Amino acid sequence: FIFSFIGDTHADFVCKRLNDLGTEYFRFDTDEEAGIYQYTFDSSSGLFKIFRDGRSITLNSAWNVWNRRIFKPKLPNDLSEDERNLALSETKQTLDDLLAMHPGRVIDRQHKIYAARNKMEQLMFAKRLGFPIPETLLTNNPEDLKRFYESRNGLERRVCHKLQQIPEIQKGEKRF
């Protein structure tokens, strides 16, 4: 079972290879139009059933899940902003729940992804292990940033800047 998105070349490659091997798989492109995939959770079995184009699977422990990335689905244009926000949050929560409670293997469970993306926690973990770490400042205070930058004004004291997370920016059909 592959959670992915349209245009994911890594997932495309894996799906081609699985096809070549005759291995059954199910790909769920999370950025497809809402309603393309249908899913049902049944508390009597504790399992999710996923449906698309007349095909259905029950995500039991026989299925392994590869969680590439969950994107927002395309929603109908006639929804109000509140309806869109509700649909997006409910969809994300349901897919997060599916990943969290899946009884089989999940490559990249959400809590592990969060821990890996937490740059400050990773930095401090490395420091506790004795790795040398660069002087680091995380701030939204322009004056603190200016002082930090000015104190590193030589070739050996460059400043590196990064965002805390991978941004999802969409312009028309392009996603960055």
N, C-alpha and C positions, 0 to 999 in steps of 0.2 A: 504494500500500500504506500503510495507516494503522495505526500502533501507538497504541492509545488505551485507554480504560476505559469501563465502563458509565456512562452519564449525562454524558459529556463533551459539553456543548452546542456547543462549537466544532467538534468532529469531527462531531457530528450535522448541523450546518449545512453543513459542507463535503461530507459524504456526500449530503445532499439536493441540493445544487447539482450535484455530479457526476452524480447520477441524472437531474436535469433536463437536463443536457447530453448524456446518453447515454454518459458516459465510464466505462470499466471501472475498478473499484477493488476492493480487498480490505481489509476492516477486521478487525483483530485486537485484540479487547478483552482485554487481558492479565489482567484480574481475573475472567474467566469461570472456570467450573469446570475444573479440570485434566482434560485429555483431550478437551475440546470441540474444541480445535485440536490437530492433530498436525503435527509437523515432522520433516523428515529432511534431514540434510546428507550429501552424496555427495562424497567427495574426488576422484573422477574428473572431475567437472565443477566442483567448488569452489562449488556452489550449494546453497541451501536450497530444499526443496519444502514448501509449507504446504497443509494439508488441513483442510476443515471442511464438514460437511453435504454430502458428495459433490462438492464443488468443490475443485479443486487448482490451485495456481499454482507456477511455478518463478520464484524471485526472481532474475532475470537483470538485466542492465544496462538493459533496457527499462523496468523498474519503478523509480519514484522512491519513496522512503520518507519519510513524515512521522512522526517519532517524537514524539508528544505527551507521553506519560508511561507508564512501565511500573509496574504495580502487581502485588502478589502475587496469584497465582491462588487460587481457592477449592479447598481440598484436602479429601479424604474425612475424616470425623470419626474414623475408626478407626485413623488413623496415630499412632504414638508421636511424642513430641516430637523425637527424633532423626531419625525418618523425615520428619517435616514440615520440619525444618531442612534436611535433605539435598535434599528435593524442591524447596524454595524456592530454595536456593543454586544447584542445577543448572539450574533453569528460568531464573533471572536471568542466570547465566553464559552459557547458550545464546543467550538473546535479545540480550545484550550482544555476543556473538561475531557473531551474525547482522548486527547493526547495524555492527559494526566492519569486517566483511569484505565487505559488500554492494558489488558492482561499480558500481552506479548511484548516483544522487544520494541523499543522506540529509540531510533537514533535521533538524538537531540530533543530530549524532553524540555519543555518550556523552562522549568526552574534551572536546568543546567545551562541553557542558552542565556538566561538572565545573569547567572553567576559569571559566565564567560564574558559577557558584555560589560560587566561592572568594572570599569577600568581602575577605579580607585581601590576597590577590594583586591583586584589582581596585583596592583602595584604594591600594596601593603603586605600581601601574602609573600610576594617575591622578596620584599625587604626582611620579613620575619625569617625567611629561609636563608638569609645572608647574601642574597644577590645585590650587587650595587645597582642602585636605581638613580635616575636623574632627579635633580631638584624639580619639584612639580608644584604647580599652582593651579587650582581649579577655582575660578571666580567669575562672577558677573559684575564685579566692581572695577570700573575703568581705571581708577587711581591705583589700586593694588596691581593690576596688570601692567600699568605703565612703570611702576617701581620695579616690578619683577623683570620686565623687559630691559630696562635701563641698567640693571645690575649685572646683566649678561651681555656686555657689549664687545666681546672678543670672539675670535674664530672658534675657540674651544668652549664658548659659552653661548651657543646658538639657542634660539627658542623654537620649539616645535609646538604647533597648535593643532588640535583635533576636536571633532565633535564627540560628544558622549555616546551617540548612537548612530546607526546607519539611517540617514534621512530617507524618507520616501516622498519624492516630489513627482507629481504627475502633471504634464503639460500636454493636453490633448490625449493622444494615444501613446505618447512616449512616457516611460517611467525612468526616473533617475535615482 
